[in-house]
Amino acid sequence: MSQDPRRDFSVPIPVEIQPAEGEVRHEYAVNLSPRGLCLHAKAPMTVGESVRVVFELPPEGLRVEASGKVVWSSHEGEVGAQNRFYEAGVHLEGLSDEVQERLRHYAVQPILRRR
């Protein structure tokens, strides 16, 4: 089994995405870390695109609001029969140390439960 908790356990978290230019979208984060997230999105995102993200961190519902930048995108072009969504990695900026620690704690929970 992998030592990376984000590869072993994934619970989608609803995320509100506000691009610099455009309307608010509702997507899902499938991986979280103290500095970023992986999104499953209905529409492609462009590397370098600036976004604002808002989500609640389970289980206590900590509201996280941050600016971010798309640092990778796995699907360029149309979503086909094999891929039902686009993926994008967003680097989060301006998070407090406390929020980063809460995200870190959330990310390692699957490992802690296996011990």
N, C-alpha and C positions, 0 to 999 in steps of 0.2 A: 504494500500500500504506500502511496506517495506521502512524503512529509509535508507537502504543500496543502494546507487545509482548504484552500479555494478549489483544488482539484478533486478533493474527496467528498465535498458536501456543498451543495449549492441550493440556496433558497432564493427564488426571485424576490426582489424588493422593488415595489413601484417607485419610480423616479420621475419627477417633473423636470423637463429639460426646456430651458429658454435660450434659444440661439441669440447671438448678438443682433441678428436681423431675422425676424420671423416670429411665428406664433408658438405659444407653449405647446409642448408635446408630452405625452405620457408614455414612458418606456419602462423597461425593467433592467435593473442591475442584477447580474448573476454572480459576480465576484466583487468583493470589496477589500480594500486594503487601507492603511492609514493615509495613503497618498493618491489613491485613485480607485476607479471602478471599471468594470467591463459591462457594457450595455448590450442588450438585445433590443434592436430598434426596428421600427416598421419602415423607416426611410434611411438611406445612406447618410453618413456623416463624413465630412471632409477633414483630412488631416490638417491641423493648424487652426481649425474652427474654434472660436471661443464660445463657451456656453455657461449658463448658470444652472446649477442643479439643486434640487430640494428633495429630500427624502426623510423618512423616519426610520431610525435604526431599532430593530427589534431587540429584546422584547419590551423594553421600557418606553419605546416611542420617542427617543431623543431626536429632535428635529435638527437636521443637518442642512445648512445652506452654504453653498460655496461656488466660487467661480472655477472654471476649469478650461482645459484645452484638449482637443482631440489629438492624441499622439499616435494612434494607429487605427486602421479600418481594415477589416478582413474581406469585405465584399465590395468590390468595385463593379458596378453595373446592376443588372436585374437580379432579383431574388428568384431562384428557380425552384423546381419541385424538391430538390434535395435540401435547400436552405429556405426556411420559413421566415427568416429575419436577417437583418444586417447586424454585424458586431462592430463595436468601436470601443477603444480604450480611452478613458478620460483621466488626465492628470489633474487632481484637485489642488487648488491654491488657496492660501489664506486661512487654513483651518487652525484653530487653537490647539495647543498641546493637549488639552483635555479631550477634545473631540478626536484627535489622532489616537490617543490612548484608548478611547472607547471603541474606535474602529479596529484597532489592533486586537483588543480583547475579543471583539465579535468574530474576527477572522480566525482566531485560534481555538474557538469553542469546540469544533469537531475533534481536534487533537486532545483537548482536555477531557472530553467525554470518553475517549478510548483508553485512557490511562487507568 
